[in-house]
Amino acid sequence: MQPHLSFIARATLIVSSLFCCAPFTYANVLDDVKQALAHSQPSAPFSAKVNASIKTLNKEDDDQKTTEGSAYFFIEQGPSGLAIRYTPELLASIEKETQAKKQNAQTPTPTTQAMNRFNYTEFNILLNPVKDIEDDLHKANFIKEETTIYDGKAARLLHFKIPLEKLSEEERKNLKKYDTDYQLWIDEQGTPLASHATGKGSGRVALVIGFEFHFDVRKTYIKSGERLLVSNLESTSGSSGAGMNNNEDIKATLTLLNQAF
């Protein structure tokens, strides 16, 4: 980030002073966050209930299709690994939808839709957020830090931007424009409390098919012992191109349980 240069000498000195101090401030903040993330134990045991819902809106020319669904299940991490339990009611609902779909291909399958979309890769976002935060910070340019109040307690709000050139080669593939604003709330020890990422971009596939996209992702974090988890996820995204327009909303909550299931 380059400061705006002023022709007034005093203003120049002030801006230069602030600019010189910025790397030092950023280093301190980043160290706090890195130390807090390093203390997190990604394999620590926990037991939780996950509620997930999804809504999609797909348009192609004059055709429009909306699908939505929701489901809940239980997750437990223990010495033997990760276990996922689907309730008898959930399994019965999926079976009912499967049979109905055989009779009528147009039959809505909201529970099946939710479970197919909210697969391991998706709910792993809730279980292992440390790597995602580290990746975002690695790509981000620090903008500023603010003192604030979060959930009634003193906190720090960090502002970042993630430009196109900071993405990996694979992520940059076919992209022409990309810009993301990333905010991270941390407590006084550097432990993440929440994050908010908004971004948009555009590109071209095979030199002739242009596309645009946008996203808005909010996360709230909690700790189970020394393990960092996502307790709330709200994700809105959309893309358009080649006469198609696709939008998707995902919501998920993770509630810790007092005992194993």
C-alpha positions as CSV (number, residue, x, y, z in Angstrom):
1,M,0.0,0.0,0.0
2,Q,1.6,3.3,-1.1
3,P,0.8,6.5,0.9
4,H,-0.6,9.6,-0.9
5,L,2.2,12.1,-1.3
6,S,1.5,15.7,-0.2
7,F,3.4,18.8,-1.3
8,I,3.0,20.3,2.1
9,A,6.1,19.5,4.1
10,R,4.4,18.9,7.4
11,A,1.9,16.5,5.9
12,T,4.6,14.7,4.1
13,L,6.5,14.2,7.4
14,I,3.4,12.9,9.1
15,V,2.5,10.4,6.4
16,S,6.1,9.2,6.1
17,S,6.3,8.7,9.8
18,L,3.1,6.6,9.8
19,F,4.3,4.6,6.8
20,C,7.6,3.8,8.5
21,C,5.9,2.5,11.6
22,A,3.4,0.3,9.7
23,P,5.7,-2.7,9.1
24,F,6.6,-2.8,12.8
25,T,2.9,-2.7,13.9
26,Y,2.0,-5.3,11.3
27,A,4.8,-7.6,12.5
28,N,3.7,-7.4,16.1
29,V,0.1,-8.1,15.2
30,L,1.0,-11.0,12.9
31,D,3.2,-12.5,15.5
32,D,0.3,-12.4,18.0
33,V,-2.0,-14.2,15.6
34,K,0.7,-16.8,14.5
35,Q,1.4,-17.7,18.1
36,A,-2.3,-18.1,18.9
37,L,-2.8,-20.3,15.9
38,A,0.4,-22.3,16.7
39,H,-1.2,-23.2,20.1
40,S,-4.3,-24.6,18.5
41,Q,-4.5,-28.4,18.5
42,P,-6.2,-29.5,15.3
43,S,-6.6,-33.1,16.4
44,A,-7.9,-32.3,19.9
45,P,-11.1,-34.2,20.8
46,F,-14.5,-32.6,20.6
47,S,-18.2,-33.5,20.1
48,A,-20.6,-31.3,18.2
49,K,-23.9,-31.0,16.4
50,V,-23.9,-29.4,12.9
51,N,-26.9,-27.7,11.3
52,A,-26.5,-26.9,7.6
53,S,-28.7,-25.3,5.0
54,I,-28.2,-24.5,1.3
55,K,-30.1,-22.5,-1.3
56,T,-29.1,-22.3,-4.9
57,L,-30.6,-20.2,-7.8
58,N,-29.5,-21.1,-11.3
59,K,-30.5,-19.1,-14.4
60,E,-29.8,-20.0,-18.0
61,D,-31.3,-17.6,-20.5
62,D,-35.0,-17.6,-19.6
63,D,-34.9,-20.7,-17.4
64,Q,-34.7,-20.4,-13.7
65,K,-34.3,-23.1,-11.0
66,T,-34.2,-22.8,-7.3
67,T,-33.3,-25.6,-4.9
68,E,-32.9,-25.5,-1.2
69,G,-32.5,-27.9,1.7
70,S,-31.3,-28.4,5.2
71,A,-30.0,-31.2,7.4
72,Y,-28.2,-31.8,10.7
73,F,-25.8,-34.4,11.9
74,F,-23.3,-35.1,14.7
75,I,-19.5,-35.1,14.6
76,E,-17.0,-36.4,17.1
77,Q,-13.2,-36.4,17.1
78,G,-11.5,-38.9,19.3
79,P,-8.5,-41.2,19.6
80,S,-9.8,-43.4,16.8
81,G,-10.4,-40.6,14.4
82,L,-13.3,-38.6,13.1
83,A,-16.8,-40.0,13.4
84,I,-20.0,-38.7,11.8
85,R,-23.4,-39.8,12.9
86,Y,-26.6,-39.4,10.8
87,T,-29.8,-39.7,12.8
88,P,-32.4,-42.3,11.8
89,E,-34.7,-39.5,10.9
90,L,-32.2,-38.0,8.5
91,L,-31.5,-41.4,6.8
92,A,-35.2,-42.1,6.5
93,S,-35.8,-38.7,4.9
94,I,-33.0,-39.3,2.3
95,E,-34.4,-42.8,1.5
96,K,-37.9,-41.3,1.1
97,E,-36.6,-38.6,-1.3
98,T,-34.6,-41.2,-3.2
99,Q,-37.7,-43.4,-3.8
100,A,-39.9,-40.4,-4.7
101,K,-37.2,-39.2,-7.2
102,K,-37.5,-42.6,-9.0
103,Q,-41.2,-42.0,-9.5
104,N,-40.8,-38.4,-10.6
105,A,-37.5,-36.9,-11.6
106,Q,-38.9,-33.4,-10.7
107,T,-39.5,-34.2,-7.1
108,P,-37.7,-31.9,-4.7
109,T,-35.0,-33.6,-2.5
110,P,-34.1,-30.9,0.0
111,T,-32.4,-33.2,2.5
112,T,-30.4,-35.1,-0.1
113,Q,-29.4,-31.8,-1.7
114,A,-28.0,-30.4,1.5
115,M,-26.1,-33.6,2.3
116,N,-24.6,-33.9,-1.2
117,R,-23.4,-30.3,-1.1
118,F,-22.3,-30.2,2.5
119,N,-19.7,-32.9,2.1
120,Y,-16.5,-33.5,4.0
121,T,-14.6,-30.8,2.2
122,E,-17.3,-28.3,3.1
123,F,-17.8,-29.2,6.8
124,N,-14.0,-29.5,7.3
125,I,-14.0,-25.7,7.0
126,L,-15.8,-25.8,10.4
127,L,-13.4,-28.3,11.9
128,N,-10.0,-27.0,10.8
129,P,-10.0,-23.2,10.3
130,V,-6.4,-22.6,11.3
131,K,-4.9,-23.5,7.9
132,D,-7.4,-21.3,6.1
133,I,-6.6,-18.4,8.3
134,E,-2.8,-18.9,7.8
135,D,-3.3,-19.1,4.1
136,D,-5.3,-15.9,4.0
137,L,-2.7,-14.0,6.1
138,H,0.1,-15.3,3.8
139,K,-1.6,-13.8,0.8
140,A,-2.9,-10.6,2.4
141,N,-1.5,-7.1,2.5
142,F,-2.0,-5.5,5.9
143,I,-4.0,-2.2,5.8
144,K,-4.7,-1.2,9.4
145,E,-5.6,-2.2,12.9
146,E,-8.4,-0.9,15.0
147,T,-9.3,-1.4,18.7
148,T,-12.9,-2.4,19.1
149,I,-15.4,-4.3,21.2
150,Y,-16.4,-7.8,20.2
151,D,-19.1,-9.7,22.1
152,G,-18.8,-7.3,25.0
153,K,-15.0,-7.7,25.3
154,A,-11.9,-5.7,24.1
155,A,-10.7,-6.9,20.7
156,R,-8.6,-5.8,17.7
157,L,-9.9,-5.6,14.2
158,L,-7.4,-6.2,11.4
159,H,-8.0,-5.0,7.9
160,F,-6.3,-6.7,4.9
161,K,-6.5,-6.8,1.1
162,I,-5.7,-9.8,-1.0
163,P,-4.7,-8.8,-4.6
164,L,-4.6,-11.0,-7.7
165,E,-0.8,-11.2,-7.6
166,K,-0.8,-12.8,-4.2
167,L,-2.9,-15.8,-5.4
168,S,-1.2,-19.1,-6.3
169,E,-0.6,-19.9,-10.0
170,E,-3.6,-22.3,-10.0
171,E,-5.9,-19.8,-8.3
172,R,-4.9,-17.1,-10.8
173,K,-5.6,-19.3,-13.8
174,N,-8.1,-17.6,-16.2
175,L,-8.4,-14.6,-13.9
176,K,-8.0,-11.1,-15.2
177,K,-9.3,-9.1,-12.2
178,Y,-9.5,-10.1,-8.5
179,D,-9.9,-8.1,-5.3
180,T,-10.7,-9.2,-1.7
181,D,-11.2,-7.3,1.5
182,Y,-10.4,-9.5,4.5
183,Q,-11.2,-8.5,8.1
184,L,-10.1,-10.5,11.1
185,W,-11.2,-9.9,14.7
186,I,-8.8,-11.2,17.4
187,D,-8.7,-11.0,21.2
188,E,-5.9,-9.4,23.1
189,Q,-3.9,-12.6,22.9
190,G,-4.3,-12.9,19.1
191,T,-6.9,-15.7,19.1
192,P,-9.3,-15.3,16.1
193,L,-12.8,-14.4,17.1
194,A,-14.4,-13.8,13.7
195,S,-13.6,-13.1,10.1
196,H,-15.3,-11.5,7.1
197,A,-14.1,-11.8,3.5
198,T,-15.7,-10.1,0.5
199,G,-14.4,-10.3,-3.0
200,K,-15.1,-10.1,-6.7
201,G,-13.3,-10.8,-9.9
202,S,-13.6,-11.6,-13.6
203,G,-11.8,-13.6,-16.2
204,R,-12.0,-15.5,-19.4
205,V,-11.9,-19.2,-20.4
206,A,-10.6,-20.4,-23.7
207,L,-10.1,-16.7,-24.7
208,V,-13.8,-16.3,-25.7
209,I,-16.0,-17.1,-22.6
210,G,-16.0,-14.3,-20.1
211,F,-17.1,-14.7,-16.5
212,E,-17.6,-12.7,-13.3
213,F,-17.9,-13.8,-9.7
214,H,-18.4,-12.5,-6.2
215,F,-18.4,-13.9,-2.7
216,D,-19.2,-12.8,0.9
217,V,-18.0,-15.2,3.7
218,R,-18.5,-14.6,7.4
219,K,-17.1,-16.9,10.1
220,T,-17.3,-16.9,13.9
221,Y,-14.8,-18.9,15.9
222,I,-14.9,-20.8,19.2
223,K,-12.5,-22.9,21.1
224,S,-13.0,-26.4,22.4
225,G,-10.1,-26.8,24.8
226,E,-7.1,-25.7,22.7
227,R,-8.8,-26.4,19.4
228,L,-10.1,-23.6,17.2
229,L,-13.4,-24.3,15.4
230,V,-15.9,-22.4,13.3
231,S,-19.2,-22.0,15.2
232,N,-21.0,-20.1,12.5
233,L,-20.5,-19.9,8.8
234,E,-22.5,-17.7,6.3
235,S,-21.4,-17.9,2.7
236,T,-23.0,-16.1,-0.3
237,S,-21.4,-16.5,-3.7
238,G,-22.4,-16.1,-7.4
239,S,-21.0,-16.3,-10.9
240,S,-22.2,-15.4,-14.3
241,G,-21.0,-16.1,-17.9
242,A,-22.0,-17.7,-21.1
243,G,-25.6,-16.9,-20.6
244,M,-25.7,-18.5,-17.1
245,N,-26.1,-17.0,-13.7
246,N,-25.5,-19.1,-10.6
247,N,-26.0,-18.1,-6.9
248,E,-25.5,-20.1,-3.7
249,D,-26.1,-19.4,-0.1
250,I,-24.7,-21.7,2.6
251,K,-25.3,-21.4,6.3
252,A,-23.9,-23.7,9.0
253,T,-23.7,-23.7,12.8
254,L,-21.5,-26.0,15.0
255,T,-22.7,-26.4,18.5
256,L,-20.4,-28.1,21.0
257,L,-21.9,-30.9,23.1
258,N,-21.0,-31.6,26.7
259,Q,-20.5,-35.3,26.1
260,A,-19.7,-37.8,23.3
261,F,-22.5,-39.2,21.3
